[in-house]
Amino acid sequence: MLSVIYVSVADPGLTPDDIASLVEGAQRCNARDELTGALIYNGQNFMQLLEGPVAKAEACLARIRADRRHNGMIEIRRRLVTTREFAGFSMLYSPLFRDHDEDLSRLAAQGTLDPQDERLIANFLALGRHGGAG
Ligand SMILES: Cc1cc2nc3c(=O)[nH]c(=O)nc-3n(C[C@H](O)[C@H](O)[C@H](O)COP(=O)(O)O)c2cc1C
């Protein structure tokens, strides 16, 4: 399976309803495509992990890349994996994940991982084990 983490810059006009329908749509498509993952949003940027069968994950990433609700998509981690980090979550969305808002914005603007980003990524991945509460 392929597992990719990317960051991007959200369209500044997105409303809470837009985010809700984006998440609903992603969950519906991912359930169909055997994809799982997680999404966070700090009001300006997205970080998403998408994982699943290589061809389906690549096709989905291509659709996401073309989506005008965000831009400047930068992959920060890409690997082939044998186990899922978000098994059971078609797309976990965690609106309470706000401790790393500034790190996420800097990462999305800069596109390179700083040492402190390890905590951001570790806490993001931990959502898969804790169920997305925060
Ligand atoms: C930040 C972000 C994350 C998205 N995540 C997913 C996703 O996980 N799965 C998915 O199928 N679509 C996701 N989408 C939506 C896709 O870009 C696309 O609208 C959707 O797959 C439907 O594509 P279609 O209209 O070509 O069928 C996401 C869009 C954005 C902006």
The ligand as an SDF file (V2000), in Angstrom:
LIG
                    3D

 31 33  0  0  0  0  0  0  0  0999 V2000
   -8.0160   19.0310    1.5100 C   0  0  0  0  0  0  0  0  0  0  0  0
   -8.8010   18.0620    0.6670 C   0  0  0  0  0  0  0  0  0  0  0  0
   -8.8230   16.7230    1.0150 C   0  0  0  0  0  0  0  0  0  0  0  0
   -9.5430   15.8040    0.2430 C   0  0  0  0  0  0  0  0  0  0  0  0
   -9.5130   14.4850    0.5910 N   0  0  0  0  0  0  0  0  0  0  0  0
  -10.1330   13.5850   -0.1860 C   0  0  0  0  0  0  0  0  0  0  0  0
  -10.0610   12.1930    0.1060 C   0  0  0  0  0  0  0  0  0  0  0  0
   -9.4620   11.7660    1.0800 O   0  0  0  0  0  0  0  0  0  0  0  0
  -10.7010   11.3410   -0.7260 N   0  0  0  0  0  0  0  0  0  0  0  0
  -11.3900   11.7710   -1.8120 C   0  0  0  0  0  0  0  0  0  0  0  0
  -11.9330   10.9270   -2.5340 O   0  0  0  0  0  0  0  0  0  0  0  0
  -11.4930   13.0820   -2.1020 N   0  0  0  0  0  0  0  0  0  0  0  0
  -10.8890   13.9940   -1.3180 C   0  0  0  0  0  0  0  0  0  0  0  0
  -10.9820   15.3290   -1.6140 N   0  0  0  0  0  0  0  0  0  0  0  0
  -11.9040   15.7270   -2.6800 C   0  0  0  0  0  0  0  0  0  0  0  0
  -11.3250   15.5030   -4.0460 C   0  0  0  0  0  0  0  0  0  0  0  0
  -10.4960   16.5990   -4.3550 O   0  0  0  0  0  0  0  0  0  0  0  0
  -12.4730   15.3760   -5.0800 C   0  0  0  0  0  0  0  0  0  0  0  0
  -13.3160   16.4870   -5.0050 O   0  0  0  0  0  0  0  0  0  0  0  0
  -13.3090   14.1320   -4.8350 C   0  0  0  0  0  0  0  0  0  0  0  0
  -12.4610   13.0010   -4.7760 O   0  0  0  0  0  0  0  0  0  0  0  0
  -14.3630   13.9070   -5.9270 C   0  0  0  0  0  0  0  0  0  0  0  0
  -13.7260   13.8600   -7.1610 O   0  0  0  0  0  0  0  0  0  0  0  0
  -14.5660   13.8140   -8.5130 P   0  0  0  0  0  0  0  0  0  0  0  0
  -15.5080   14.9840   -8.4530 O   0  0  0  0  0  0  0  0  0  0  0  0
  -13.5260   13.9290   -9.5990 O   0  0  0  0  0  0  0  0  0  0  0  0
  -15.2690   12.5060   -8.4760 O   0  0  0  0  0  0  0  0  0  0  0  0
  -10.2710   16.2580   -0.8720 C   0  0  0  0  0  0  0  0  0  0  0  0
  -10.2340   17.6030   -1.2060 C   0  0  0  0  0  0  0  0  0  0  0  0
   -9.5180   18.5090   -0.4510 C   0  0  0  0  0  0  0  0  0  0  0  0
   -9.5040   19.9590   -0.8290 C   0  0  0  0  0  0  0  0  0  0  0  0
  1  2  1  0
  2  3  1  0
  2 30  2  0
  3  4  2  0
  4  5  1  0
  4 28  1  0
  5  6  2  0
  6  7  1  0
  6 13  1  0
  7  8  2  0
  7  9  1  0
  9 10  1  0
 10 11  2  0
 10 12  1  0
 12 13  2  0
 13 14  1  0
 14 15  1  0
 14 28  1  0
 15 16  1  0
 16 17  1  0
 16 18  1  0
 18 19  1  0
 18 20  1  0
 20 21  1  0
 20 22  1  0
 22 23  1  0
 23 24  1  0
 24 25  2  0
 24 26  1  0
 24 27  1  0
 28 29  2  0
 29 30  1  0
 30 31  1  0
M  END
$$$$
